């Protein structure tokens, strides 16, 4: 089998059978260490949700395109997530709330959490964006206490699970979205064991060209996805001086998360299918 055929086997027999079983949440809020968003992220990840920060997706693209601004990527934000949750705990998150509620694609995925002590104030946030969201669905508004991150998470998990099980939640499996790369790349490494950055970048690009689904901004999405996977501790990177390239492997955390996701595959005879893929890769590696 060629690399394209191996990637196709992993995509069709593993990725497509598991991707809809994961839930990707863009978590917006305060960026400082003291803000509740960072505490909430850890708890939600332990509950099985894939948590992304908008800056994880956008910073790579903004660095490469100096003329771009965050507003241009609103639809990309919607495409890359199942849920967009704004914990309104800073001026920046209040601005995000006011901006995002005007975007139809984002609005239908939005959940907003407001500190309980501000929830009764007749502020612009409460009388404008929050009231507008409540008209659509009262469950999209959550109140929390600043010293009770666990209580907030319980409320969020309840709403997230309800949304993720909705028949309307059929995720886009296209590689125009960062979430597809975040799910697919660890699967590749799970079967290969170790793989170079150049190799996965080149072979995935070849496969997407073969499928006629290569996005125009492939490099930006690929690099942003790798950056996220490293930052979140899913991947481990070692630099090979001889090959002058990064070598990726799964961390203990990454291996466990990927194994648990693959184990929930809807494919019939999945163990046999997965063993066949491993055997082909091992044979190819030994021949090389």
C-alpha positions in Angstrom: 0.0 0.0 0.0 1.1 3.5 -0.7 1.1 6.3 1.8 -2.1 7.7 0.2 -3.8 4.3 0.5 -2.8 4.0 4.2 -4.1 7.5 4.9 -7.3 6.6 3.1 -7.7 3.4 5.2 -7.2 5.4 8.4 -9.6 8.1 7.3 -12.4 5.8 6.1 -12.1 3.0 8.6 -11.1 4.9 11.7 -11.6 8.7 11.5 -15.1 8.6 9.8 -16.3 6.0 12.3 -15.3 8.1 15.3 -15.3 11.8 14.5 -19.0 12.4 15.2 -18.5 10.9 18.6 -16.3 13.7 19.8 -17.4 17.2 20.8 -15.3 20.3 20.0 -15.9 23.4 22.2 -14.4 26.8 21.6 -14.1 28.3 25.1 -13.9 32.1 25.2 -13.2 34.1 28.3 -10.5 35.8 30.3 -7.0 35.0 29.2 -5.3 35.5 32.6 -4.3 32.7 35.0 -6.7 34.1 37.6 -9.7 33.7 35.3 -12.2 30.9 35.7 -11.8 29.8 32.0 -8.5 28.0 32.7 -9.9 26.1 35.7 -13.0 25.1 33.7 -11.0 23.9 30.7 -9.2 21.2 32.8 -12.5 19.9 34.2 -14.3 19.8 30.8 -11.3 18.0 29.2 -11.6 15.3 31.9 -15.3 15.0 31.0 -14.2 14.1 27.4 -14.8 17.4 25.6 -12.2 18.7 23.2 -11.6 22.3 24.4 -10.1 24.9 22.1 -9.2 28.5 22.7 -9.9 30.9 19.7 -6.3 32.1 20.0 -5.1 28.6 19.4 -6.7 28.6 16.0 -6.2 32.2 14.9 -2.8 33.2 16.0 -1.0 31.2 13.3 -3.2 32.6 10.6 -2.9 36.2 11.9 0.9 35.9 12.1 1.0 34.8 8.4 -1.5 37.3 7.1 -0.8 40.7 8.5 -3.8 42.2 6.8 -6.2 39.8 8.4 -8.3 40.5 11.6 -10.3 38.2 13.9 -13.6 39.3 12.5 -12.7 37.7 9.1 -12.5 34.3 10.9 -15.9 34.3 12.5 -17.3 31.7 10.1 -14.1 29.6 10.5 -14.7 29.6 14.2 -18.2 28.3 13.7 -17.1 25.6 11.2 -14.4 24.3 13.6 -16.7 23.8 16.6 -19.8 22.1 17.8 -20.2 24.6 20.6 -19.0 28.1 21.2 -19.1 28.9 24.9 -18.3 32.4 26.2 -17.6 32.9 29.9 -18.2 36.6 30.1 -15.5 37.5 32.7 -13.5 40.3 30.9 -14.0 43.2 28.6 -12.6 41.1 25.7 -15.1 38.3 26.3 -18.0 40.9 26.5 -16.9 42.3 23.1 -16.8 38.7 21.7 -20.3 38.1 22.9 -21.6 41.3 21.3 -19.9 40.5 18.0 -20.6 36.8 17.8 -24.3 37.1 18.6 -24.7 39.0 15.3 -23.3 36.1 13.3 -26.0 33.5 12.4 -23.6 30.6 12.1 -22.0 31.3 15.4 -25.2 32.3 17.3 -26.9 28.9 16.8 -23.9 27.2 18.6 -23.5 29.8 21.4 -23.7 29.3 25.2 -23.0 32.2 27.5 -22.1 32.1 31.2 -22.4 35.2 33.3 -21.2 35.8 36.9 -24.3 35.6 39.1 -23.5 38.9 40.8 -23.9 40.7 37.4 -26.8 38.7 36.0 -29.5 41.0 37.4 -27.9 44.2 36.2 -29.6 46.1 33.4 -26.4 46.2 31.4 -25.9 46.1 27.7 -24.6 42.6 27.9 -27.7 41.4 29.8 -30.3 43.5 28.0 -28.7 42.9 24.6 -26.8 39.7 23.6 -27.9 37.6 26.6 -31.6 38.5 26.2 -31.4 37.8 22.5 -29.9 34.3 23.1 -32.5 33.5 25.7 -35.3 34.2 23.1 -33.7 31.4 21.0 -33.2 29.0 23.8 -33.3 29.7 27.6 -30.8 26.9 28.2 -28.1 28.9 26.4 -27.7 31.2 29.4 -25.9 30.0 32.5 -25.2 31.8 35.8 -22.1 30.9 37.9 -20.3 31.9 41.1 -16.7 33.0 40.6 -15.5 30.7 43.4 -17.4 27.6 42.1 -15.8 26.4 38.9 -17.0 22.8 39.5 -20.6 24.1 39.8 -20.2 26.0 36.5 -18.8 22.9 34.8 -21.7 20.7 35.9 -24.1 23.1 34.3 -22.0 23.4 31.1 -21.5 19.6 30.8 -25.3 19.1 31.0 -25.9 21.6 28.2 -23.0 20.4 26.1 -24.1 16.8 26.2 -27.6 17.8 25.2 -26.3 19.8 22.2 -23.8 17.1 21.2 -26.5 14.5 21.0 -28.8 16.6 18.9 -29.6 15.2 15.4 -28.6 18.6 14.1 -25.1 18.1 15.3 -23.6 16.3 12.2 -20.1 17.6 12.1 -18.3 18.7 9.0 -15.6 16.0 8.3 -13.9 18.2 5.8 -10.2 19.1 6.2 -11.2 22.8 5.9 -11.7 22.6 9.6 -9.0 22.5 12.3 -11.0 20.0 14.3 -10.5 17.4 11.6 -6.7 17.7 11.8 -6.8 17.6 15.6 -8.6 14.3 15.4 -6.9 12.8 12.4 -3.2 13.5 13.1 -3.1 11.7 16.5 -4.8 8.7 14.8 -2.0 8.7 12.2 0.6 8.7 14.9 -1.3 6.1 16.9 -0.8 3.6 14.0 2.6 4.8 12.9 4.1 5.1 16.4 6.5 7.9 15.3 6.3 10.1 12.3 8.2 13.2 11.1 6.5 16.5 10.6 7.6 16.7 7.0 6.2 13.3 6.3 2.8 13.9 7.8 2.6 17.3 6.2 3.5 16.0 2.8 1.5 12.8 2.8 -1.6 14.4 4.2 -1.4 17.1 1.6 -1.0 14.4 -1.1 -4.0 12.5 0.2 -6.2 15.7 0.3 -5.1 16.5 -3.3 -6.1 13.0 -4.3 -9.5 13.5 -2.6 -9.7 16.9 -4.3 -10.3 18.5 -0.9 -7.1 20.4 -0.3 -8.0 23.7 1.3 -6.2 26.9 0.1 -5.0 27.6 3.6 -3.7 24.0 4.3 -0.4 25.1 5.7 -1.9 27.6 8.2 -4.5 25.0 9.4 -1.9 22.3 9.6 0.6 24.4 11.6 -2.1 25.7 13.9 -3.3 22.2 14.6 0.2 20.9 15.3 0.7 23.9 17.6 -2.5 23.1 19.5 -1.7 19.3 19.8 1.8 20.1 21.2 0.5 22.8 23.6 -2.3 20.6 24.9 0.1 17.8 25.6 -1.3 15.3 23.0 1.9 15.2 21.0 5.5 15.0 22.0 8.1 16.5 19.7 11.8 15.6 19.3 14.2 17.2 16.9 16.2 14.9 14.7 19.5 16.6 13.8 20.3 14.2 11.1 17.0 14.6 9.3 16.7 18.3 10.4 13.0 17.6 11.2 10.7 17.2 14.2 9.6 13.7 15.1 6.2 13.3 16.6 4.9 10.7 19.0 1.9 10.5 21.2 2.3 11.4 24.9 0.8 9.2 27.6 -2.2 11.6 27.6 -2.5 11.6 23.8 -2.2 7.8 23.6 -5.0 7.4 26.2 -7.3 9.9 24.5 -6.8 8.5 21.0 -7.2 4.9 22.2 -10.5 5.8 24.0 -11.8 7.6 20.9 -10.8 4.7 18.5 -12.4 2.2 20.9 -15.7 3.9 20.4 -15.6 3.3 16.6 -18.8 2.3 15.0 -17.0 0.2 12.4 -17.8 -3.5 12.3 -14.8 -5.8 12.8 -12.8 -2.8 13.9 -10.1 -4.8 15.7 -9.3 -6.7 12.4 -9.4 -3.5 10.4 -7.0 -1.8 12.8 -4.6 -4.7 13.0 -4.5 -4.8 9.1 -3.5 -1.1 9.1 -0.8 -1.7 11.7 0.6 -4.7 9.8 0.8 -2.7 6.5 2.6 0.2 8.2 5.0 -2.1 10.0 5.9 -3.9 6.8 6.4 -0.6 5.1 8.6 0.7 7.9 10.7 -2.6 7.9 11.2 -2.4 4.1 12.4 1.2 4.4 
